[in-house]
Amino acid sequence: MSQFPENRSVPAPTVIPVLPYPDVRAAVKWLEEVFGFKERLQIAEHRAQMNIPDGGAMIVAEYIGGQRPQPGADYTTHATMVRIHDVNAHFEHVKSSGAEILEPPVDFEYGERQYMVKDIGGHRWTFSQTLKDMHPSEWGDENVILKD
């Protein structure tokens, strides 16, 4: 699957976000129950690796330096997007779990249906479902240049 040699100590995807949480074990539990991620590796109580359905991965870690999201802050330090097959079903599960919904599902002119949610660590997530293949010229942005 991966273009890299296998190493069971590191997730297989090419890009692996590392997100800080004040309580790693609580974050892992929440990410499994609410988003449907699966823990693949636990390192003591301070770090974990998570599998995201369809080949994604992330690392959950205690504070790793830099700016972590703060409760009530009016800024975003980063955002993570995950492509899924059924935004509506995922949204209903996440909403019924009591997660903070930032934006409900919306169909966008570029062929995606997306919603945005904040997790227990203050991280913003966008879950996106492809509705149809759209060339950028079809949704009217003349400033976009598709390079492949």
TAKAVEN-V458146 format. One record per run of one state. SS is the DSSP state (H for helix, E for strand, C for the rest). FROM is the first residue (numbers start at 1). LEN is the number of residues. Records with the same first field share a line. If there is no record, write none. Layout:
BEGIN
SS->FROM-LEN + FROM-LEN
END
This chain:
BEGIN
C->1-16 + 21-3 + 36-2 + 44-3 + 53-3 + 62-17 + 84-3 + 97-3 + 108-4 + 119-5 + 131-5 + 140-9
E->17-4 + 38-6 + 47-6 + 56-6 + 79-5 + 100-8 + 112-7 + 124-7
H->24-12 + 87-10 + 136-4
END
